[in-house]
Amino acid sequence: MEYEQIDEALLPMHELLVELSTVLAGYEDPVEGVRMELEALGIEMPLVLDISLREDGSIALGAAPPLYYLETTVEQVHHPVKLRIVKEATA
């Protein structure tokens, strides 16, 4: 598998970005007559990253929001990440 190096609790980074950006698709409830459409979304949150080097020299990058906030002997490292996702203008 292409992402077998990534911790199974994390998503490949590109999949995480797709999940976060699906909010830009908007929301519509025709029954209630409610419609929402976003043009941009700003996200600032900590992420747990898993960075691995594949045999071919490319990098496998996995990410997820912090999985837990428990004190352990080896603490997770939370990397602060800011994303701005902008909906592409259609012609």
N, C-alpha and C positions, 0 to 999 in steps of 0.2 A: 504494500500500500504506500502511496506517495507521502502520507503524513504519519507513518508509523512511529517516527521519532518523537512526535509531539505527545506530551502527557495526555492520557485519554480523558481527563477531566476538563481539558481546554479545547477550544475550537481553533482551527487554523485561522490566522489573522484575517485573511480575506473573507472567510465565512462570518466572522464576528462583525466586520464592517458592513457586510450585506445585511445581516440581521438588524444592526443599528439603523441602517439607512432605509429599511422598509417602512419606517414611520413616515417618510416623505411621500409615500403613496397616498396618504390622506385617509380620511374616514368618511363614510356616508351611511346614513340610516334613512332610507326612503320612507319608511313607515312614520318616523318622527319628524321627517323633513329637515334633518340636520346634516350638514356637510362641512368638512374641515379639509383644508388643503394648506400644506406648509411649503414655503419656498426655500427655507434653510433651517438647519438644526445645528445647534452648538452643544457639544457634550464635553464635560470635564469630569474625569473620574479616574480612580486608580485602577491599574490593570496588573494582573500577574502575567508575566511573560515567560515563555519557554522557547529558548533559542537553541537550535541544533544544527550541526553541519552535516549535510548529506554526503554520501560517498562521492558524488559527482562535483562536490565543491560548492553547491548551492546551499542556501539557508532555509531551514524549516522554522517558521515563526508561528507559535501558538499563543493565544491570549484569552483571558476571561476576567470578569470583575473578581475581586477577592472572594475566595471560596469560603473562608472562615476568618474570624478575628480572635482566635484562641491563642493564649500564650503557650508556646512550645519551645523545646530546646533549640530548634532551628526555625527562626521566624521567616515567614514569607516576605519577599520584597515586593512592595507595591510601587509600580512606576506611574507617576502622574502623567496622564495623557489628555491632550485637548484636541478635539476633532471639530471641524466645521464641514458639514455635509450640505451641499447646495444642489438643488434640483436644476437639471440642465434645461435651458429654454428650448421649447419646441418651435419649429417653424410654422 
